[in-house]
Amino acid sequence: MALFKLHVPILDDIKEKGVKKATLDTIDDSVERLTAGLRIADIRGVLRGDPAPRPNPRIKPHADGFWMHMRPTFFHNKVMTLYPTFRLGWLSVYFLVFETITGIFLMIFYTPSPLVAFEDMLNILGNVPLGQFMRDLHRLGAEGMVLVVCLHMLRTFITGSYKKPRQFTWFTGVVLLLVTLFLSFSGYLLPWDQLALWAVTIGASMVEAIPPPEVGAQVNLLVRGAPQFGAGGLLRFYLLHVLALPAICFIFTGVHYYKVILHGHSLPPEAEEVGEDTARRVPMDQRSYFLPDVFTREMFLIVLTTFLLIFAVTVGDLFHATLEPHADPLVTPLHTTAPWYFLWLQGMLKLGDKVFWGLIAPGIIFNFLFVLPYIEVGPSRRYIDRRIGLSACALTMIVLAILTFMGTPFYGVSSSADQEVFAHLIPETHPGPIRAAGYEVVDDGTYELFGDHHELSFELRELMHVYEHEIEKYQKRGELLQAEGNMVVEPWGVDLKRITLNMSFYDEIEDGLVSRNKSIYLHANSNYEE
């Protein structure tokens, strides 16, 4: 019977070169195959910024590698400085990858069901190793991605980089802007807390304005899965957030990058003659090769941005993703707003007709962005030749800022002063001062407003001062005149207290004193933090 001898090349190499040399050579060969041409020594030279050897192996990955097809072999020296790109395009891609990585981590511990979604969020924050850290990074990264993508589009307009031959590049950029906005918006609902439910409810309510009413009602059902958000709506937003929108985003990012490589990075407006585009014709003495010059700068930018994000959620304690009380469709929080990047839209809704300002006007704006490079065909990208366009851009930014302010609770939102006081002390959307004080601090008893609080504990005395300060704030505005009241703390069962805020004040409409009150319950095992 014939015997087959197994041939293992690595064993032959070990016999010939020794274990160490054979192992290093195998690793080196693997790295070269992975990078499509770069060995370990070449990578070390790239990271050190060494001059390229001849022949230059750093060009080969652009021809044979998978990822390097997305980046040009060389750049013009005039786009190597911070101006004119400000590296915003690269940062946009970075945040897309960053959000994908942190999002996958969170997906492992999350179930898109109203029955368990909120509990899963509590589990992520309290029991999952690095859970709160990853959620904070994911939320902060989403905010950063929206901001960077918006700034990238603004920069592209200001430098005139949307003009011929880059019209379709701009078109794909507008698609990516919309996808980025809805990616962040769709993620708002997933924690299934009060902020999630009501912020998304405000945004989704606009589809009801689609005429005729029968169509609006059907689109509303399609978006929410029911007349009100529930299991169907949460599942729809989850699938949009983790499947449909990311797929569209990656596809259009690939198309966008392909068009950028095809036409080159546009030079500063003043660096070219009017009507000329020389980005693809880069003289030899004006080239900066991707490896090592661009690559090392981009790696530095990635490291710096990652450090700032981690610093913001850990050491700096500058940002934490909030988790408000469990979503309750029967309780509407005071001053609920859409996400900050949609406040301008909420501001427009305060101007009048919901159909026009909620649907038609935004449609006109985004459709104008799509066709802008096809209707604005002036050949010059120079600032001095684009006074009208740049002035219109500045005016648009001012209008958006005004509309954003109008979308906040500080404009066009009326609520009584007593509601504002109660909402500050015991809000619906977060613990507030009284809950955060804790069960042991609020001793049983009745505590009068504007009384002598010297015998109270420091924490309880501070609570009463907050209560009084809020009332005095509105008294200075001519509201809550002749205000009196108290805070009543009483036992309400085993390890449970009922806290009631009482207030009476003069009401001009009723021409007399009126009384208001609001109660909450605080358990001994509650552990709220403001």
C-alpha positions as CSV (number, residue, x, y, z in Angstrom):
1,M,0.0,0.0,0.0
2,A,1.3,3.4,-1.0
3,L,2.1,5.9,1.8
4,F,1.4,9.6,1.2
5,K,3.9,11.9,2.8
6,L,2.5,15.2,4.1
7,H,4.6,18.2,2.9
8,V,4.6,21.2,5.2
9,P,6.8,24.1,3.9
10,I,7.2,25.7,7.3
11,L,8.9,22.6,8.6
12,D,11.4,22.7,5.7
13,D,12.0,26.4,6.5
14,I,12.6,25.6,10.1
15,K,15.1,22.9,9.2
16,E,16.9,25.2,6.8
17,K,16.7,28.6,8.7
18,G,15.9,27.7,12.3
19,V,12.7,28.4,14.3
20,K,13.2,32.2,14.8
21,K,14.2,33.1,11.3
22,A,11.5,30.8,9.7
23,T,8.8,32.2,12.0
24,L,9.7,35.8,11.2
25,D,9.9,35.1,7.4
26,T,6.4,33.5,7.6
27,I,5.0,36.5,9.4
28,D,6.7,38.8,6.9
29,D,5.2,36.9,3.9
30,S,1.7,37.0,5.5
31,V,2.0,40.8,6.0
32,E,3.1,41.2,2.4
33,R,0.1,39.2,1.2
34,L,-2.3,41.1,3.5
35,T,-1.0,44.6,2.4
36,A,-0.6,43.5,-1.2
37,G,3.1,44.5,-1.4
38,L,4.4,45.9,1.9
39,R,6.7,43.9,4.1
40,I,7.3,44.6,7.8
41,A,10.4,46.7,7.1
42,D,8.4,48.8,4.5
43,I,5.6,49.4,7.1
44,R,8.2,50.5,9.6
45,G,9.7,52.9,7.1
46,V,6.2,54.3,6.4
47,L,5.5,54.9,10.1
48,R,9.0,56.6,10.5
49,G,8.5,58.7,7.4
50,D,11.6,57.3,5.7
51,P,12.1,58.2,2.0
52,A,10.7,55.5,-0.3
53,P,13.2,53.0,-1.7
54,R,13.6,52.4,-5.5
55,P,11.6,50.7,-6.9
56,N,8.9,52.1,-4.6
57,P,6.9,49.2,-3.0
58,R,4.4,51.7,-1.4
59,I,2.7,52.2,-4.8
60,K,1.9,48.5,-5.3
61,P,-1.0,48.3,-2.7
62,H,-2.9,51.0,-4.6
63,A,-2.9,48.8,-7.7
64,D,-3.3,45.3,-6.1
65,G,-4.8,45.9,-2.6
66,F,-8.5,46.1,-1.7
67,W,-8.6,49.0,0.7
68,M,-6.0,51.1,-1.1
69,H,-8.3,51.4,-4.2
70,M,-10.2,53.9,-2.1
71,R,-7.2,56.2,-1.7
72,P,-5.1,57.9,-4.4
73,T,-1.5,57.1,-4.7
74,F,-0.4,60.7,-4.3
75,F,-1.9,64.1,-3.4
76,H,-1.2,67.6,-4.5
77,N,1.0,69.5,-2.0
78,K,-1.6,72.2,-1.9
79,V,-4.2,70.0,-0.2
80,M,-1.8,68.6,2.4
81,T,-2.3,71.5,4.8
82,L,-5.4,71.9,7.0
83,Y,-6.9,74.2,4.4
84,P,-8.8,73.6,2.2
85,T,-10.2,70.3,3.3
86,F,-9.8,70.6,7.1
87,R,-9.8,66.7,6.9
88,L,-13.6,66.7,7.4
89,G,-14.2,64.1,4.8
90,W,-11.7,61.7,6.4
91,L,-13.3,62.4,9.8
92,S,-16.7,61.6,8.5
93,V,-15.5,58.2,7.4
94,Y,-13.8,57.7,10.7
95,F,-17.0,58.4,12.6
96,L,-18.9,56.0,10.4
97,V,-16.5,53.2,11.2
98,F,-16.3,54.2,14.9
99,E,-20.1,54.1,15.2
100,T,-20.2,50.7,13.5
101,I,-17.8,49.2,16.0
102,T,-19.4,50.7,19.1
103,G,-22.9,49.9,17.7
104,I,-22.0,46.2,17.2
105,F,-20.9,46.0,20.8
106,L,-24.2,47.4,22.0
107,M,-26.3,45.2,19.7
108,I,-25.0,42.1,21.5
109,F,-26.8,43.1,24.7
110,Y,-29.9,44.7,23.2
111,T,-33.4,43.4,22.3
112,P,-35.7,45.6,20.2
113,S,-38.8,45.0,22.2
114,P,-40.7,47.5,24.5
115,L,-40.9,44.7,27.1
116,V,-37.2,44.5,27.6
117,A,-35.4,47.3,25.7
118,F,-35.3,49.6,28.7
119,E,-34.1,46.8,31.0
120,D,-31.4,45.9,28.5
121,M,-30.2,49.5,28.6
122,L,-30.1,49.3,32.4
123,N,-28.1,46.1,32.1
124,I,-25.7,47.7,29.6
125,L,-25.1,50.6,32.0
126,G,-24.9,48.6,35.2
127,N,-23.8,45.0,34.5
128,V,-22.0,44.8,31.1
129,P,-18.2,45.4,31.4
130,L,-17.5,48.8,29.7
131,G,-21.2,49.1,28.8
132,Q,-21.7,52.7,29.9
133,F,-18.3,53.6,28.4
134,M,-19.3,52.1,25.0
135,R,-22.8,53.7,25.1
136,D,-21.3,57.1,25.9
137,L,-18.8,56.7,23.0
138,H,-21.6,55.6,20.6
139,R,-23.8,58.5,21.5
140,L,-21.0,61.1,21.4
141,G,-19.8,59.7,18.1
142,A,-23.2,60.0,16.6
143,E,-23.3,63.7,17.6
144,G,-19.8,64.2,16.2
145,M,-20.7,62.4,13.0
146,V,-23.7,64.7,12.3
147,L,-21.6,67.8,13.1
148,V,-18.6,66.8,11.0
149,V,-20.8,65.7,8.0
150,C,-22.6,69.1,8.1
151,L,-19.4,71.0,8.3
152,H,-17.9,68.9,5.5
153,M,-20.8,69.9,3.2
154,L,-20.5,73.5,4.3
155,R,-16.8,73.6,3.5
156,T,-17.5,72.0,0.1
157,F,-19.9,74.7,-0.8
158,I,-17.7,77.6,0.5
159,T,-14.7,76.4,-1.5
160,G,-16.9,75.7,-4.6
161,S,-15.8,72.1,-4.8
162,Y,-19.3,71.1,-5.9
163,K,-18.8,72.6,-9.4
164,K,-18.0,70.7,-12.6
165,P,-16.8,67.9,-12.8
166,R,-17.8,67.1,-9.2
167,Q,-21.6,67.5,-9.5
168,F,-22.4,63.9,-8.8
169,T,-19.9,63.8,-6.0
170,W,-21.9,66.6,-4.3
171,F,-25.1,64.7,-5.1
172,T,-23.9,61.6,-3.2
173,G,-22.7,63.8,-0.4
174,V,-26.3,65.2,0.0
175,V,-27.5,61.6,0.2
176,L,-24.9,60.8,2.9
177,L,-26.0,63.9,4.8
178,L,-29.6,62.8,4.9
179,V,-28.7,59.2,5.8
180,T,-26.5,60.5,8.6
181,L,-29.3,62.6,10.0
182,F,-31.8,59.7,9.9
183,L,-29.2,57.3,11.3
184,S,-28.8,59.4,14.4
185,F,-32.5,60.1,14.6
186,S,-33.5,56.4,14.3
187,G,-31.1,55.5,17.1
188,Y,-32.9,58.0,19.4
189,L,-35.9,55.6,19.9
190,L,-33.9,52.5,20.9
191,P,-33.3,53.2,24.6
192,W,-37.1,53.3,25.0
193,D,-37.0,56.0,27.7
194,Q,-39.1,59.2,27.8
195,L,-36.6,61.2,25.8
196,A,-36.5,58.5,23.1
197,L,-40.2,58.1,22.8
198,W,-41.3,61.7,22.8
199,A,-38.4,63.1,20.7
200,V,-39.1,60.5,17.9
201,T,-42.9,61.0,18.3
202,I,-42.4,64.7,17.5
203,G,-40.4,63.9,14.4
204,A,-42.6,61.1,13.2
205,S,-45.8,63.2,13.7
206,M,-44.9,65.2,10.6
207,V,-45.8,62.4,8.3
208,E,-49.4,62.7,9.4
209,A,-49.4,66.0,7.6
210,I,-48.9,64.4,4.2
211,P,-52.0,65.2,2.1
212,P,-54.6,63.9,1.6
213,P,-55.4,62.9,5.3
214,E,-56.0,59.3,4.3
215,V,-52.5,59.0,2.8
216,G,-50.9,60.7,5.9
217,A,-52.7,58.3,8.2
218,Q,-51.4,55.2,6.3
219,V,-47.8,56.6,6.2
220,N,-48.1,57.2,9.9
221,L,-49.1,53.6,10.4
222,L,-46.2,52.5,8.2
223,V,-43.7,54.5,10.2
224,R,-45.0,53.7,13.7
225,G,-46.4,50.2,13.1
226,A,-49.5,51.3,15.0
227,P,-51.4,54.6,15.9
228,Q,-48.8,55.0,18.7
229,F,-45.2,53.8,19.0
230,G,-45.0,50.3,20.3
231,A,-43.4,47.0,19.4
232,G,-43.8,47.5,15.6
233,G,-42.4,51.0,15.7
234,L,-39.4,50.1,17.8
235,L,-38.6,47.1,15.6
236,R,-38.9,49.3,12.4
237,F,-36.5,51.9,13.8
238,Y,-34.1,49.2,15.0
239,L,-33.9,47.6,11.6
240,L,-33.5,51.0,9.9
241,H,-30.7,51.8,12.4
242,V,-28.7,48.6,12.2
243,L,-29.4,47.4,8.7
244,A,-31.0,49.6,6.0
245,L,-29.5,52.9,6.7
246,P,-25.9,51.6,7.4
247,A,-26.1,49.6,4.2
248,I,-27.1,52.7,2.2
249,C,-24.4,54.7,4.0
250,F,-21.6,52.3,3.2
251,I,-22.7,52.0,-0.5
252,F,-22.8,55.7,-1.0
253,T,-19.6,56.3,0.9
254,G,-17.9,53.9,-1.6
255,V,-19.5,55.8,-4.5
256,H,-18.5,59.1,-3.0
257,Y,-14.9,58.0,-2.5
258,Y,-14.7,56.6,-6.0
259,K,-15.8,59.9,-7.5
260,V,-13.3,61.8,-5.3
261,I,-10.5,59.5,-6.5
262,L,-11.7,59.8,-10.1
263,H,-11.6,63.6,-10.1
264,G,-9.0,64.2,-7.4
265,H,-9.2,66.5,-4.3
266,S,-10.1,70.0,-5.6
267,L,-7.3,72.5,-5.0
268,P,-7.8,75.8,-3.2
269,P,-10.0,78.1,-5.3
270,E,-7.2,80.6,-5.8
271,A,-4.7,77.9,-7.0
272,E,-6.4,77.4,-10.4
273,E,-7.3,79.4,-13.3
274,V,-11.0,80.2,-13.7
275,G,-12.8,77.3,-15.5
276,E,-9.8,74.9,-15.1
277,D,-9.6,71.8,-13.0
278,T,-6.0,70.6,-12.5
279,A,-6.5,68.3,-9.5
280,R,-5.7,65.2,-11.6
281,R,-2.6,66.7,-13.2
282,V,-0.1,66.8,-10.4
283,P,3.5,67.6,-11.3
284,M,6.2,65.3,-9.9
285,D,7.7,68.0,-7.7
286,Q,4.2,68.8,-6.3
287,R,3.3,65.3,-5.1
288,S,2.9,64.0,-1.6
289,Y,2.6,60.2,-1.6
290,F,-0.2,58.6,0.4
291,L,2.5,56.4,2.0
292,P,3.9,57.8,4.2
293,D,2.9,61.4,4.2
294,V,-1.0,61.3,4.1
295,F,-1.3,58.0,5.9
296,T,0.7,59.1,9.0
297,R,-1.2,62.3,9.2
298,E,-4.5,60.5,9.0
299,M,-3.4,58.0,11.7
300,F,-2.4,60.9,13.9
301,L,-5.9,62.5,13.4
302,I,-7.6,59.2,14.2
303,V,-5.5,58.8,17.4
304,L,-6.2,62.4,18.5
305,T,-9.9,62.2,17.8
306,T,-10.3,58.9,19.6
307,F,-8.3,60.3,22.6
308,L,-10.6,63.3,22.7
309,L,-13.7,61.1,22.6
310,I,-12.5,58.8,25.4
311,F,-11.3,61.8,27.4
312,A,-14.7,63.4,27.1
313,V,-16.6,60.4,28.5
314,T,-14.0,59.3,31.2
315,V,-11.4,61.6,32.7
316,G,-12.9,64.8,31.5
317,D,-16.4,63.7,32.5
318,L,-17.7,66.1,29.9
319,F,-20.4,63.9,28.3
320,H,-22.6,61.0,29.3
321,A,-25.5,59.6,27.4
322,T,-28.6,60.1,29.6
323,L,-31.2,57.4,30.3
324,E,-34.4,59.0,31.4
325,P,-37.4,57.1,33.0
326,H,-39.1,54.3,31.1
327,A,-41.1,55.4,28.1
328,D,-44.7,56.3,29.0
329,P,-47.1,57.3,26.2
330,L,-49.6,58.6,28.8
331,V,-47.2,61.2,30.3
332,T,-45.9,64.0,28.1
333,P,-42.7,65.6,29.5
334,L,-42.6,69.4,29.7
335,H,-40.5,71.0,26.9
336,T,-39.9,67.9,24.8
337,T,-37.8,68.8,21.7
338,A,-36.4,67.0,18.7
339,P,-32.7,66.3,18.5
340,W,-30.5,69.4,18.2
341,Y,-29.9,68.9,14.4
342,F,-33.7,69.0,13.8
343,L,-34.5,71.9,16.0
344,W,-34.5,74.2,12.9
345,L,-37.3,72.0,11.5
346,Q,-39.2,72.2,14.8
347,G,-38.8,75.9,14.7
348,M,-40.3,76.1,11.2
349,L,-43.3,74.2,12.5
350,K,-44.0,77.1,14.8
351,L,-44.3,79.4,11.9
352,G,-47.7,78.1,10.7
353,D,-49.2,75.4,8.5
354,K,-47.8,71.9,9.3
355,V,-48.0,70.7,5.7
356,F,-46.1,73.6,4.2
357,W,-43.5,74.1,7.0
358,G,-43.1,70.5,8.0
359,L,-43.1,68.8,4.5
360,I,-43.0,71.2,1.6
361,A,-40.4,73.7,2.8
362,P,-37.9,71.0,3.9
363,G,-38.5,69.1,0.6
364,I,-37.7,72.3,-1.3
365,I,-34.5,72.8,0.7
366,F,-33.1,69.3,0.3
367,N,-34.1,69.1,-3.4
368,F,-32.4,72.4,-4.0
369,L,-29.2,71.0,-2.4
370,F,-29.4,68.0,-4.8
371,V,-29.6,70.1,-7.9
372,L,-27.4,73.0,-6.8
373,P,-24.3,72.1,-8.9
374,Y,-26.5,71.6,-12.0
375,I,-28.2,75.0,-11.8
376,E,-25.2,77.0,-10.5
377,V,-22.9,76.5,-13.4
378,G,-20.6,79.5,-13.0
379,P,-17.1,78.4,-13.9
380,S,-15.2,80.4,-11.2
381,R,-14.6,78.9,-7.7
382,R,-12.8,82.0,-6.5
383,Y,-14.4,83.7,-3.5
384,I,-14.4,87.2,-5.1
385,D,-16.5,85.9,-8.0
386,R,-19.0,84.2,-5.8
387,R,-20.2,87.1,-3.7
388,I,-23.9,86.3,-4.2
389,G,-23.6,82.6,-3.5
390,L,-21.4,83.1,-0.4
391,S,-23.8,85.9,0.9
392,A,-26.7,83.5,0.4
393,C,-24.9,80.8,2.3
394,A,-24.2,83.2,5.2
395,L,-27.8,84.3,5.2
396,T,-28.9,80.7,5.3
397,M,-26.7,80.0,8.3
398,I,-28.2,83.0,10.1
399,V,-31.7,81.8,9.3
400,L,-31.0,78.2,10.4
401,A,-29.5,79.6,13.7
402,I,-32.7,81.6,14.3
403,L,-35.0,78.7,13.4
404,T,-32.9,76.5,15.7
405,F,-33.5,78.9,18.6
406,M,-37.2,79.0,17.7
407,G,-37.3,75.2,18.0
408,T,-36.1,75.3,21.6
409,P,-38.6,75.7,24.5
410,F,-37.4,79.3,24.9
411,Y,-39.5,80.4,22.0
412,G,-43.2,80.1,21.4
413,V,-43.8,77.6,24.2
414,S,-46.2,78.6,26.9
415,S,-46.5,76.9,30.3
416,S,-47.6,78.2,33.6
417,A,-45.0,79.3,36.1
418,D,-46.1,76.8,38.7
419,Q,-45.7,73.9,36.2
420,E,-42.1,75.2,35.5
421,V,-41.3,75.2,39.3
422,F,-42.6,71.7,39.8
423,A,-40.9,70.4,36.6
424,H,-37.6,71.7,37.9
425,L,-37.9,70.0,41.3
426,I,-39.5,66.7,40.2
427,P,-39.3,66.5,36.4
428,E,-40.8,63.7,34.4
429,T,-37.6,63.0,32.3
430,H,-34.9,62.8,34.8
431,P,-34.5,62.5,38.6
432,G,-34.3,66.2,39.6
433,P,-33.2,67.6,42.9
434,I,-35.7,65.9,45.2
435,R,-35.3,62.4,43.9
436,A,-31.5,62.8,43.7
437,A,-31.4,63.9,47.3
438,G,-32.3,60.4,48.4
439,Y,-34.8,58.7,50.8
440,E,-32.8,59.3,54.0
441,V,-32.5,63.1,53.4
442,V,-36.2,63.9,53.1
443,D,-37.4,63.3,56.7
444,D,-41.1,63.1,57.4
445,G,-42.7,66.4,58.2
446,T,-44.1,69.6,56.7
447,Y,-41.7,72.3,55.6
448,E,-43.1,75.8,54.9
449,L,-41.7,78.0,52.2
450,F,-39.8,81.1,53.2
451,G,-39.7,79.9,56.7
452,D,-36.9,79.3,59.2
453,H,-34.9,76.3,58.0
454,H,-32.0,76.4,60.5
455,E,-33.0,73.2,62.3
456,L,-33.1,71.2,59.1
457,S,-30.2,69.2,57.8
458,F,-28.0,70.8,55.2
459,E,-29.3,68.7,52.3
460,L,-33.0,69.4,53.2
461,R,-32.3,73.1,53.7
462,E,-30.7,73.2,50.3
463,L,-33.8,71.6,48.8
464,M,-36.0,74.2,50.3
465,H,-33.7,77.0,49.1
466,V,-34.0,75.5,45.5
467,Y,-37.8,75.5,45.8
468,E,-37.8,79.1,47.1
469,H,-35.3,80.3,44.5
470,E,-37.4,78.9,41.6
471,I,-40.5,80.8,42.9
472,E,-38.5,84.0,43.4
473,K,-37.3,83.8,39.8
474,Y,-40.9,84.0,38.5
475,Q,-41.9,86.6,41.0
476,K,-39.3,88.9,39.5
477,R,-41.2,88.5,36.2
478,G,-44.5,89.4,37.7
479,E,-45.7,85.8,38.1
480,L,-46.5,83.7,41.2
481,L,-47.4,86.8,43.2
482,Q,-48.3,86.2,46.9
483,A,-46.9,82.7,46.6
484,E,-47.1,80.5,49.7
485,G,-46.7,76.8,50.1
486,N,-44.9,73.9,51.6
487,M,-43.3,70.5,51.0
488,V,-45.0,67.6,52.8
489,V,-43.1,64.3,53.4
490,E,-45.2,61.5,54.8
491,P,-44.8,57.7,55.1
492,W,-46.7,55.8,52.5
493,G,-46.0,52.1,53.2
494,V,-42.9,50.0,54.0
495,D,-39.8,51.9,53.0
496,L,-41.9,54.3,50.9
497,K,-42.5,58.0,51.2
498,R,-44.9,60.4,49.5
499,I,-43.5,63.8,48.8
500,T,-46.0,66.5,47.9
501,L,-45.2,70.1,46.8
502,N,-48.0,72.5,47.5
503,M,-48.3,76.1,46.3
504,S,-50.8,78.8,46.3
505,F,-50.5,82.2,44.4
506,Y,-52.5,85.0,43.0
507,D,-53.9,84.3,39.5
508,E,-54.9,87.4,37.5
509,I,-57.2,85.4,35.2
510,E,-59.3,84.0,38.1
511,D,-58.7,87.2,40.2
512,G,-57.9,85.3,43.3
513,L,-55.7,82.7,45.0
514,V,-55.3,79.3,43.3
515,S,-53.7,76.2,44.6
516,R,-51.5,73.7,42.8
517,N,-49.7,70.5,44.0
518,K,-47.7,67.7,42.6
519,S,-46.7,64.4,44.3
520,I,-44.0,61.7,43.8
521,Y,-43.1,58.6,45.7
522,L,-39.6,57.7,46.9
523,H,-38.5,54.3,47.9
524,A,-35.7,53.5,50.3
525,N,-33.9,51.4,47.8
526,S,-34.0,54.0,45.0
527,N,-30.6,55.3,43.9
528,Y,-31.2,58.3,41.7
529,E,-28.4,60.6,40.6
530,E,-29.0,64.1,39.2
